[in-house]
Amino acid sequence: MPAALAPTSTSRRQFLTLLGISAAAVSCGTATAGGGSGSGSQVKNLKYQGSVGAVTLPELAADLGYFEDVTLEWVGNTTSGPQDIQSAATGQTHFGSAFNGAVIKLAAGKAPIKAVISSYGSDQYSYAGYFVMEDSPIRSARDLIGKKVGMNTLGAHYQALLDTYLARNGLSKADAAKVEPLVVPPVNTEQALRAQQIEVGVLTGILRDKAVASGGIRPLFTDVELLGPFSAGTYIMTERFIKQNPDTVRTFVTGVAKAIEWSRTTPREEAVARMTEIVKKRGRNEDTTALQYWRSFGIAETGGRIPDKEFQLWLDWLGERGEITKGRFKPSDLYTNEFNGYGKG
């Protein structure tokens, strides 16, 4: 399958469709997937989307028995973070995970949502690298002017990090605008880089490790070098669902927090074996190869609690881009740690 090497109008429309959700679709906060009734009963079966060949934190928490009387119901696999949180906002599922910048955009579109716990991040084991060829003359941010940078989607996590790198290294807005981000499917990024169709490629996970092992490339920078360890995404729920099902939300969030800490303290081989077994048990005929490369979920904070800084960084970025009104949100408008009982009592 050839790489998509240009940010086509179709790719832009698809991305904007995922994030530019109409107010009519989400502002009512309808809980089609189910909400607590007036009689006091709370939803105990949570619909969600998974990921092919991978184990999400809620799936791990459920398998470890951390959800008590709350169960999960898989309704399909997500195609992206923006799509996953759109599904939660419109009531097709009960929770979804995405990059915090995408969460802000969804909230700016009048979606009544709250982030409840961190879902992924970057650390020394789990990170995004912006790679160039070993003999590339690109050594600094200024060297990127006029160059093509391949990433999985535009206007999201990896473009935000690229913009942050350029700004922190002194490029003016005019010069930064001359750096050309392009959509390249992750599975094609290494090939596109080696074929010199792009000068820089964003690589993560198994694709990064395989590319590095093949030799001939080097990182220009990594997100964890740029920002330090940080949590990049969160699980969101609608405010209506949270209000109607507080005990369920508390069980879910605290269970995910426990799973985060289990993944930190459990020997890697044991964690990989557990997740491999989870994938096999669900019987979806999935390849478990990628799990052998798993090293961490990358979440920075204990129990996945959300600090202001994890949203402020992207509020500033989106404000500078003119995608949201500066000062429209405070970080605390977008998340709550109220339901995270990890380490409390």
JOSULLIN-V890785 format. One record per residue. N is the residue number from 0. RES is the residue in three letters. SS is DSSP state (~ for helix, > for strand, _ for the rest). Layout:
n: {N & N}
res: {RES & RES}
ss: {SS & SS}
This chain:
n: {0 & 1 & 2 & 3 & 4 & 5 & 6 & 7 & 8 & 9 & 10 & 11 & 12 & 13 & 14 & 15 & 16 & 17 & 18 & 19 & 20 & 21 & 22 & 23 & 24 & 25 & 26 & 27 & 28 & 29 & 30 & 31 & 32 & 33 & 34 & 35 & 36 & 37 & 38 & 39 & 40 & 41 & 42 & 43 & 44 & 45 & 46 & 47 & 48 & 49 & 50 & 51 & 52 & 53 & 54 & 55 & 56 & 57 & 58 & 59 & 60 & 61 & 62 & 63 & 64 & 65 & 66 & 67 & 68 & 69 & 70 & 71 & 72 & 73 & 74 & 75 & 76 & 77 & 78 & 79 & 80 & 81 & 82 & 83 & 84 & 85 & 86 & 87 & 88 & 89 & 90 & 91 & 92 & 93 & 94 & 95 & 96 & 97 & 98 & 99 & 100 & 101 & 102 & 103 & 104 & 105 & 106 & 107 & 108 & 109 & 110 & 111 & 112 & 113 & 114 & 115 & 116 & 117 & 118 & 119 & 120 & 121 & 122 & 123 & 124 & 125 & 126 & 127 & 128 & 129 & 130 & 131 & 132 & 133 & 134 & 135 & 136 & 137 & 138 & 139 & 140 & 141 & 142 & 143 & 144 & 145 & 146 & 147 & 148 & 149 & 150 & 151 & 152 & 153 & 154 & 155 & 156 & 157 & 158 & 159 & 160 & 161 & 162 & 163 & 164 & 165 & 166 & 167 & 168 & 169 & 170 & 171 & 172 & 173 & 174 & 175 & 176 & 177 & 178 & 179 & 180 & 181 & 182 & 183 & 184 & 185 & 186 & 187 & 188 & 189 & 190 & 191 & 192 & 193 & 194 & 195 & 196 & 197 & 198 & 199 & 200 & 201 & 202 & 203 & 204 & 205 & 206 & 207 & 208 & 209 & 210 & 211 & 212 & 213 & 214 & 215 & 216 & 217 & 218 & 219 & 220 & 221 & 222 & 223 & 224 & 225 & 226 & 227 & 228 & 229 & 230 & 231 & 232 & 233 & 234 & 235 & 236 & 237 & 238 & 239 & 240 & 241 & 242 & 243 & 244 & 245 & 246 & 247 & 248 & 249 & 250 & 251 & 252 & 253 & 254 & 255 & 256 & 257 & 258 & 259 & 260 & 261 & 262 & 263 & 264 & 265 & 266 & 267 & 268 & 269 & 270 & 271 & 272 & 273 & 274 & 275 & 276 & 277 & 278 & 279 & 280 & 281 & 282 & 283 & 284 & 285 & 286 & 287 & 288 & 289 & 290 & 291 & 292 & 293 & 294 & 295 & 296 & 297 & 298 & 299 & 300 & 301 & 302 & 303 & 304 & 305 & 306 & 307 & 308 & 309 & 310 & 311 & 312 & 313 & 314 & 315 & 316 & 317 & 318 & 319 & 320 & 321 & 322 & 323 & 324 & 325 & 326 & 327 & 328 & 329 & 330 & 331 & 332 & 333 & 334 & 335 & 336 & 337 & 338 & 339 & 340 & 341 & 342 & 343 & 344}
res: {MET & PRO & ALA & ALA & LEU & ALA & PRO & THR & SER & THR & SER & ARG & ARG & GLN & PHE & LEU & THR & LEU & LEU & GLY & ILE & SER & ALA & ALA & ALA & VAL & SER & CYS & GLY & THR & ALA & THR & ALA & GLY & GLY & GLY & SER & GLY & SER & GLY & SER & GLN & VAL & LYS & ASN & LEU & LYS & TYR & GLN & GLY & SER & VAL & GLY & ALA & VAL & THR & LEU & PRO & GLU & LEU & ALA & ALA & ASP & LEU & GLY & TYR & PHE & GLU & ASP & VAL & THR & LEU & GLU & TRP & VAL & GLY & ASN & THR & THR & SER & GLY & PRO & GLN & ASP & ILE & GLN & SER & ALA & ALA & THR & GLY & GLN & THR & HIS & PHE & GLY & SER & ALA & PHE & ASN & GLY & ALA & VAL & ILE & LYS & LEU & ALA & ALA & GLY & LYS & ALA & PRO & ILE & LYS & ALA & VAL & ILE & SER & SER & TYR & GLY & SER & ASP & GLN & TYR & SER & TYR & ALA & GLY & TYR & PHE & VAL & MET & GLU & ASP & SER & PRO & ILE & ARG & SER & ALA & ARG & ASP & LEU & ILE & GLY & LYS & LYS & VAL & GLY & MET & ASN & THR & LEU & GLY & ALA & HIS & TYR & GLN & ALA & LEU & LEU & ASP & THR & TYR & LEU & ALA & ARG & ASN & GLY & LEU & SER & LYS & ALA & ASP & ALA & ALA & LYS & VAL & GLU & PRO & LEU & VAL & VAL & PRO & PRO & VAL & ASN & THR & GLU & GLN & ALA & LEU & ARG & ALA & GLN & GLN & ILE & GLU & VAL & GLY & VAL & LEU & THR & GLY & ILE & LEU & ARG & ASP & LYS & ALA & VAL & ALA & SER & GLY & GLY & ILE & ARG & PRO & LEU & PHE & THR & ASP & VAL & GLU & LEU & LEU & GLY & PRO & PHE & SER & ALA & GLY & THR & TYR & ILE & MET & THR & GLU & ARG & PHE & ILE & LYS & GLN & ASN & PRO & ASP & THR & VAL & ARG & THR & PHE & VAL & THR & GLY & VAL & ALA & LYS & ALA & ILE & GLU & TRP & SER & ARG & THR & THR & PRO & ARG & GLU & GLU & ALA & VAL & ALA & ARG & MET & THR & GLU & ILE & VAL & LYS & LYS & ARG & GLY & ARG & ASN & GLU & ASP & THR & THR & ALA & LEU & GLN & TYR & TRP & ARG & SER & PHE & GLY & ILE & ALA & GLU & THR & GLY & GLY & ARG & ILE & PRO & ASP & LYS & GLU & PHE & GLN & LEU & TRP & LEU & ASP & TRP & LEU & GLY & GLU & ARG & GLY & GLU & ILE & THR & LYS & GLY & ARG & PHE & LYS & PRO & SER & ASP & LEU & TYR & THR & ASN & GLU & PHE & ASN & GLY & TYR & GLY & LYS & GLY}
ss: {_ & _ & _ & _ & _ & _ & _ & _ & ~ & ~ & ~ & ~ & ~ & ~ & ~ & ~ & ~ & ~ & ~ & _ & _ & _ & ~ & ~ & ~ & ~ & _ & _ & _ & _ & _ & _ & _ & _ & _ & _ & _ & _ & _ & _ & _ & _ & _ & _ & > & > & > & > & > & > & _ & _ & _ & _ & _ & _ & ~ & ~ & ~ & ~ & ~ & ~ & ~ & _ & _ & _ & _ & _ & _ & _ & > & > & > & > & > & > & > & _ & _ & _ & ~ & ~ & ~ & ~ & ~ & ~ & ~ & ~ & ~ & _ & _ & _ & _ & _ & _ & > & > & > & > & ~ & ~ & ~ & ~ & ~ & ~ & ~ & ~ & ~ & _ & _ & _ & _ & > & > & > & > & > & > & > & > & > & > & _ & _ & _ & _ & _ & > & > & > & > & > & > & _ & _ & _ & _ & _ & _ & _ & _ & ~ & ~ & ~ & _ & _ & _ & > & > & > & > & _ & _ & _ & _ & _ & ~ & ~ & ~ & ~ & ~ & ~ & ~ & ~ & ~ & ~ & ~ & ~ & _ & _ & _ & _ & ~ & ~ & ~ & ~ & _ & _ & _ & > & > & > & > & _ & _ & ~ & ~ & ~ & ~ & ~ & ~ & ~ & ~ & ~ & _ & _ & _ & _ & _ & > & > & > & > & > & ~ & ~ & ~ & ~ & ~ & ~ & ~ & ~ & ~ & ~ & _ & _ & > & > & > & > & > & > & ~ & ~ & ~ & ~ & ~ & _ & _ & > & > & > & > & > & > & > & > & > & ~ & ~ & ~ & ~ & ~ & ~ & _ & ~ & ~ & ~ & ~ & ~ & ~ & ~ & ~ & ~ & ~ & ~ & ~ & ~ & ~ & ~ & ~ & ~ & ~ & ~ & ~ & _ & _ & ~ & ~ & ~ & ~ & ~ & ~ & ~ & ~ & ~ & ~ & ~ & ~ & ~ & ~ & _ & _ & _ & _ & _ & _ & _ & ~ & ~ & ~ & ~ & ~ & _ & _ & _ & _ & _ & _ & _ & _ & ~ & ~ & ~ & _ & _ & _ & _ & ~ & ~ & ~ & ~ & ~ & ~ & ~ & ~ & ~ & ~ & ~ & ~ & ~ & _ & _ & _ & _ & _ & _ & _ & _ & _ & ~ & ~ & ~ & _ & > & _ & _ & _ & _ & _ & _ & _ & _ & _ & _}
